[in-house]
Structure formats: structure tokens, C-alpha cells
């Protein structure tokens, strides 16, 4: 098992013991990462979605970790999902983004808010990778303020008709289904979540390739022109779209934090190898004090990022067992924001330091650390920017009445 990942498990076992079934999942995550590594690198250089990864993940049943067994999942607690994302995050955040959308934003949201018919229909397909899902919240003018979205739906007989544009949608052009958030044309104060079949007439999709990184993650812009969806495809009650979205984002923010822990590990691993092998000025560069400063900083970053992430995951598991505990819910929201804010910043810093350790070779997409550097920048933006997390953290400490948007 990869050394840093094994150390994480060993350190956590001092706080909680992992069951045999949980250890099998963690071992499967490690094997899957080894299996995906080479195609992930090859597809990254081609700037294309890694079409091989979903099948490998499904083969190891890693798309169903938080999904209940009755729907084909493993029904594991959030800490297991976090550790899986940590290990796979070592390969960069493109793969991590696919999992975030397929599992945390979509499958878990359907599991939380869907009807029994919806769960039975869609969750087994998501777990087995038979269908790919996308999360249609962001728009050209609605990013950090999703409540300002302009996409509309109107009722027409036994269906909804949807019009609008969604932007920067991960899995956007490869998805079979898109969870679309739209505003009622009849009652503009009502926002709802509707699952749309990507083959529907009137839906056009364009891949967005001009990104700084995340080249193995599919990103698209989606235009809805009188796209029809049956009424039974509404996820959650009508008008509850924002609570549905926020619960999904809570899952995904924890996933981002865990993936960023993996980025820090990969940055450190690559820098250790480079420091031991590269010789300059007559000695290994790891013997130069300023290189040791980078190594020390990355190790500190790993320690500072992983424990808030683990603690948030453990507390989230406790909340899922006590969903009516409002105080625990508020604590989990704070813990997840802290984890995401800390881990994403330190991942970008660590990748930057790794590039510096590698010198000219690091400043190349041929170098894994160059890929980590490009990928990790977006972690400070998607699923809630640094600034949004700062506001959530500060207002939760200041107390009622200090919400920035109240």
C-alpha cells in the first residue's frame, strides 16, 4: 500500500478501528489508484477525459461507498469516502472531480432527497457506472450566489419545460443525466431540482477545454431550449432546490478537502524522490538547506490539512446518524468549511513548492508536480470559493445576525 496512505490509516486507527470490510475498501482504493495512474497521466497529456477511470472505479465498487447496500452500494461512513478520495487525489484532481460529481453531488443527493422509485431507478446505475451524472447548478452569472440563477422551468401537463444555460459543469458533456436547478416561471421565488435526461430534445452541450488544469475532467456548457422532463423527475419537494443544492455541496466540499490531502501527499512524495536523486553542486539537492525548507513545509501542510478533514468526516458520519440534531448540523457545516478552506490552500502551496523543488522539469505538464500545480488551483474556487468559506467560518463564530448575506 502507498506509504503516505498507509500512514494515514495507521494514524487514524489510534482514534477508531477500521472493520475488515472498511479495510477491504481502503485496499481497493489503493489498488484502483495504481491501476488508474498510467492512463490518467496519458489522458492528461492529451487534455481529454480519462474514459478508462470510471470503469476501474466501478470494478472496485468505489462509486458506491456512501450508497446504501439495497441500491448496490457499500454503505460506508464519510471517513471511508474521505480516505478513498485522499488516495485517488494523489493522481490529481481530475479524477477526484469525476467522483465528486458522480457520487457526492448526484448519487448521495438522490439518496437523501429522492423518492423510493427514483433511488431504485438511478442509484444502482450510478454505482455500476452504467449512467454518468452531472450537477447543473452554476451559470454564467450565478456562481458563488447560486440563488441568483436564471434557468427557468414551467409546468406543461405532466412535464416541466426548462430553458436556460449552465456553465462550468463537470461531467457536462459525458453525462447521461443532469441534476438541473431551475426557477419556476410561474413563481420566481421557487427554485427546484429536476433530473434531466441528457438525450432530451432541445439540450445542446459544448465542451470547455480552455482550462488551466483538470484536463482529465470533462467540463461543459449546457443550453436548455424547451427541454422537457417528466414531473416524476423532480428531486425533493418543489421549491426546495436550494436546500437540496446546499446538502450536495456539503458532501462535495468534504470530497474536495480529502482530494487536496492527496495532492499534498503526492507533492511531498515526488519532492522526496527528487531530493534524493537529483545532484547539483556536488551533492543531492535534499542536502541543501533551502530544499529541506520546502520538504519541511510540505510535511507540515499535510499534517495541518488532514486532521481537520478527518475530523469533519467523522463528525459528518455522526450527523448522518442523527439528522435532526440542528446543533450538530451547524458544527458539521463549520468543520467541512474549515477542512475545505485549509486543505485547498495548502494543496496549492504544496504543489507550488514541489514545482520549485523540481526546477525546470517541474514547470511542465510532463511532470506530475506540474499537473498537481495546475489542478490544485481550482480547489480554491469550485464547490465554494475561499471567500465563501471564510464568510461561513466567520459568521458561525460571530453568531446569529452576522451572516454576510442575511
RAJOWO-V961061 format. One record per residue. N is the residue number from 1. RES is the residue in three letters. SS is DSSP state (a for helix, b for strand, c for the rest). PHI is phi as a letter, one per 30 degrees, with the letter a starting at -180 (999 if undefined). OMEGA is omega as a letter, one per 20 degrees, with the letter a starting at -180 (none if undefined). Layout:
n->{N/N}
res->{RES/RES}
ss->{SS/SS}
phi->{PHI/PHI}
omega->{OMEGA/OMEGA}
This chain:
n->{1/2/3/4/5/6/7/8/9/10/11/12/13/14/15/16/17/18/19/20/21/22/23/24/25/26/27/28/29/30/31/32/33/34/35/36/37/38/39/40/41/42/43/44/45/46/47/48/49/50/51/52/53/54/55/56/57/58/59/60/61/62/63/64/65/66/67/68/69/70/71/72/73/74/75/76/77/78/79/80/81/82/83/84/85/86/87/88/89/90/91/92/93/94/95/96/97/98/99/100/101/102/103/104/105/106/107/108/109/110/111/112/113/114/115/116/117/118/119/120/121/122/123/124/125/126/127/128/129/130/131/132/133/134/135/136/137/138/139/140/141/142/143/144/145/146/147/148/149/150/151/152/153/154/155/156/157/158/159/160/161/162/163/164/165/166/167/168/169/170/171/172/173/174/175/176/177/178/179/180/181/182/183/184/185/186/187/188/189/190/191/192/193/194/195/196/197/198/199/200/201/202/203/204/205/206/207/208/209/210/211/212/213/214/215/216/217/218/219/220/221/222/223/224/225/226/227/228/229/230/231/232/233/234/235/236/237/238/239/240/241/242/243/244/245/246/247/248/249/250/251/252/253/254/255/256/257/258/259/260/261/262/263/264/265/266/267/268/269/270/271/272/273/274/275/276/277/278/279/280/281/282/283/284/285/286/287/288/289/290/291/292/293/294/295/296/297/298/299/300/301/302/303/304/305/306/307/308/309/310/311/312/313/314/315/316/317/318/319/320/321/322/323/324/325/326/327/328/329/330/331/332/333/334/335/336/337/338/339/340/341/342/343/344/345/346/347/348/349/350/351/352/353/354/355/356/357/358/359/360/361/362/363/364/365/366/367/368/369/370/371/372/373/374/375/376/377/378/379/380/381/382/383/384/385/386/387/388/389/390/391/392/393/394/395/396/397/398/399/400/401/402/403/404/405/406}
res->{UNK/UNK/UNK/UNK/UNK/UNK/UNK/UNK/UNK/UNK/UNK/UNK/UNK/UNK/UNK/UNK/UNK/UNK/UNK/UNK/UNK/UNK/UNK/UNK/UNK/UNK/UNK/UNK/UNK/UNK/UNK/UNK/UNK/UNK/UNK/UNK/UNK/UNK/UNK/UNK/UNK/UNK/UNK/UNK/UNK/UNK/UNK/UNK/UNK/UNK/UNK/UNK/UNK/UNK/UNK/UNK/UNK/UNK/UNK/UNK/UNK/UNK/UNK/UNK/UNK/UNK/UNK/UNK/UNK/UNK/UNK/UNK/UNK/UNK/UNK/UNK/UNK/UNK/UNK/UNK/UNK/UNK/UNK/UNK/UNK/UNK/UNK/UNK/UNK/UNK/UNK/UNK/UNK/UNK/UNK/UNK/UNK/UNK/UNK/UNK/UNK/UNK/UNK/UNK/UNK/UNK/UNK/UNK/UNK/UNK/UNK/UNK/UNK/UNK/UNK/UNK/UNK/UNK/UNK/UNK/UNK/UNK/UNK/UNK/UNK/UNK/UNK/UNK/UNK/UNK/UNK/UNK/UNK/UNK/UNK/UNK/UNK/UNK/UNK/UNK/UNK/UNK/UNK/UNK/UNK/UNK/UNK/UNK/UNK/UNK/UNK/UNK/UNK/UNK/UNK/UNK/UNK/UNK/UNK/UNK/UNK/UNK/UNK/UNK/UNK/UNK/UNK/UNK/UNK/UNK/UNK/UNK/UNK/UNK/UNK/UNK/UNK/UNK/UNK/UNK/UNK/UNK/UNK/UNK/UNK/UNK/UNK/UNK/UNK/UNK/UNK/UNK/UNK/UNK/UNK/UNK/UNK/UNK/UNK/UNK/UNK/UNK/UNK/UNK/UNK/UNK/UNK/UNK/UNK/UNK/UNK/UNK/UNK/UNK/UNK/UNK/UNK/UNK/UNK/UNK/UNK/UNK/UNK/UNK/UNK/UNK/UNK/UNK/UNK/UNK/UNK/UNK/UNK/UNK/UNK/UNK/UNK/UNK/UNK/UNK/UNK/UNK/UNK/UNK/UNK/UNK/UNK/UNK/UNK/UNK/UNK/UNK/UNK/UNK/UNK/UNK/UNK/UNK/UNK/UNK/UNK/UNK/UNK/UNK/UNK/UNK/UNK/UNK/UNK/UNK/UNK/UNK/UNK/UNK/UNK/UNK/UNK/UNK/UNK/UNK/UNK/UNK/UNK/UNK/UNK/UNK/UNK/UNK/UNK/UNK/UNK/UNK/UNK/UNK/UNK/UNK/UNK/UNK/UNK/UNK/UNK/UNK/UNK/UNK/UNK/UNK/UNK/UNK/UNK/UNK/UNK/UNK/UNK/UNK/UNK/UNK/UNK/UNK/UNK/UNK/UNK/UNK/UNK/UNK/UNK/UNK/UNK/UNK/UNK/UNK/UNK/UNK/UNK/UNK/UNK/UNK/UNK/UNK/UNK/UNK/UNK/UNK/UNK/UNK/UNK/UNK/UNK/UNK/UNK/UNK/UNK/UNK/UNK/UNK/UNK/UNK/UNK/UNK/UNK/UNK/UNK/UNK/UNK/UNK/UNK/UNK/UNK/UNK/UNK/UNK/UNK/UNK/UNK/UNK/UNK/UNK/UNK/UNK/UNK/UNK/UNK/UNK/UNK/UNK/UNK/UNK/UNK/UNK/UNK/UNK/UNK/UNK/UNK/UNK/UNK/UNK/UNK/UNK/UNK/UNK/UNK/UNK/UNK/UNK/UNK/UNK}
ss->{c/c/a/a/a/a/a/a/a/a/a/a/c/c/c/c/c/c/c/a/a/a/a/a/a/a/a/a/a/a/a/a/a/a/a/a/a/a/a/a/a/a/a/a/a/c/c/c/c/c/c/c/a/a/a/a/a/a/a/c/c/c/c/c/c/c/c/c/a/a/a/c/c/c/c/c/c/a/a/a/a/a/a/a/a/a/a/a/a/c/c/c/a/a/a/a/a/a/a/a/a/a/a/a/a/a/a/a/a/a/a/a/a/c/c/a/a/a/a/a/a/a/a/a/a/a/a/a/c/c/c/c/b/b/b/b/c/c/b/c/c/b/c/c/c/a/a/a/c/c/c/b/b/b/b/b/c/c/b/b/b/b/b/b/b/b/b/b/b/b/c/c/c/c/c/c/b/b/b/b/b/b/b/b/c/c/c/c/c/c/b/b/b/b/b/b/b/c/c/c/c/c/b/b/b/b/b/c/c/c/c/c/c/c/c/c/c/c/b/b/b/b/b/b/b/b/b/b/b/b/a/a/a/b/b/c/c/c/c/c/a/a/a/a/a/a/a/a/a/a/a/a/a/a/a/a/a/a/a/a/a/a/a/a/a/a/a/a/a/a/a/a/a/a/a/a/a/c/b/b/c/c/b/b/a/a/a/c/a/a/a/a/a/a/a/a/a/a/a/a/a/a/a/a/a/a/a/a/a/a/a/a/a/a/a/a/a/a/a/a/a/c/c/c/c/a/a/a/a/a/a/a/a/a/a/a/a/a/a/a/a/a/a/a/a/a/a/a/a/a/a/a/a/a/a/a/a/a/a/a/a/a/c/c/c/c/c/a/a/a/a/a/a/a/a/a/a/a/a/a/c/c/c/c/c/a/a/a/a/a/a/a/a/a/a/a/a/a/c/c/c/c/c/c/c/c}
phi->{999/e/d/d/d/d/d/d/d/d/d/d/d/d/c/b/d/c/d/d/d/d/d/d/d/d/d/d/d/d/d/d/d/d/d/d/e/d/d/d/d/d/d/d/d/d/h/b/e/d/d/d/d/e/d/d/d/d/e/c/h/c/c/b/e/c/d/d/d/d/c/j/c/c/h/c/d/e/d/d/d/d/d/e/d/d/d/d/d/d/d/j/c/d/d/e/d/e/d/e/d/d/c/d/d/c/d/d/d/d/d/d/c/d/d/d/d/d/d/d/d/c/d/e/d/d/d/d/i/d/b/c/c/b/c/c/c/d/b/e/c/b/c/d/c/d/d/c/e/c/e/b/b/b/d/b/i/c/b/c/c/c/b/l/b/c/b/h/c/d/i/e/c/c/d/d/b/b/d/c/c/b/c/d/d/d/b/e/d/c/c/b/c/b/d/c/d/d/d/d/d/j/c/c/b/b/d/c/c/d/c/d/a/h/d/c/c/d/b/b/c/c/c/c/b/h/d/c/b/d/d/d/c/d/c/i/d/d/i/c/d/d/e/d/d/d/d/d/d/d/d/d/d/d/d/d/e/d/d/d/e/d/d/d/d/d/d/d/e/d/d/d/d/d/d/d/c/d/c/b/h/i/a/e/d/d/d/d/d/d/d/d/d/d/d/d/d/d/d/d/d/d/d/d/d/d/d/e/d/d/d/d/d/d/d/d/d/d/d/d/d/b/d/c/d/d/d/d/e/d/d/d/e/d/d/d/d/d/d/d/d/d/d/d/d/d/d/d/d/d/d/d/d/d/e/d/d/d/i/e/d/d/d/a/d/d/c/e/d/d/d/d/d/d/d/d/d/d/d/d/b/d/h/j/d/e/d/d/d/e/d/d/d/d/d/d/d/d/j/e/j/c/d/d/c/d}
omega->{a/a/a/r/r/r/r/r/a/r/a/a/r/r/r/r/r/r/r/r/r/r/r/r/r/r/r/r/r/r/a/r/r/a/a/a/a/r/r/r/a/r/r/a/r/a/a/r/r/a/a/a/a/r/r/r/a/r/r/r/a/r/a/a/a/a/a/a/a/r/r/a/a/r/a/a/a/a/r/r/a/a/r/a/r/a/a/r/r/r/a/a/r/r/r/a/r/a/r/a/a/a/a/a/a/a/r/r/r/r/a/a/a/r/r/r/r/r/a/a/a/a/r/r/r/a/a/a/r/r/r/a/r/a/a/r/a/r/r/a/a/r/r/r/a/a/r/a/a/r/a/r/r/a/r/a/a/a/r/r/a/r/r/a/r/a/r/a/r/a/a/a/r/a/r/r/r/r/a/r/a/a/r/r/a/a/a/r/a/r/a/r/a/r/a/r/a/r/a/r/r/r/r/a/r/r/r/a/a/a/r/a/a/a/r/r/r/r/a/r/a/r/r/r/a/r/a/r/a/a/a/r/r/a/a/r/r/r/a/a/a/r/r/a/a/r/r/a/r/r/a/r/r/r/r/r/a/r/r/r/r/r/r/r/a/r/r/a/a/a/r/r/a/a/r/a/a/r/r/a/r/r/r/a/r/r/r/a/a/r/r/r/r/r/r/a/r/r/r/r/r/a/a/a/a/a/r/r/r/a/r/a/r/r/r/r/r/r/a/r/a/a/r/r/a/r/r/r/r/r/r/r/r/a/a/r/r/a/a/a/a/a/a/r/a/r/r/r/a/r/r/r/r/r/a/r/a/r/a/r/r/a/a/r/r/a/r/a/r/r/r/r/a/a/a/a/a/a/r/a/a/a/r/a/r/a/r/r/r/r/r/a/a/a/r/r/a/r/a/r/a/r/a/a/a/none}
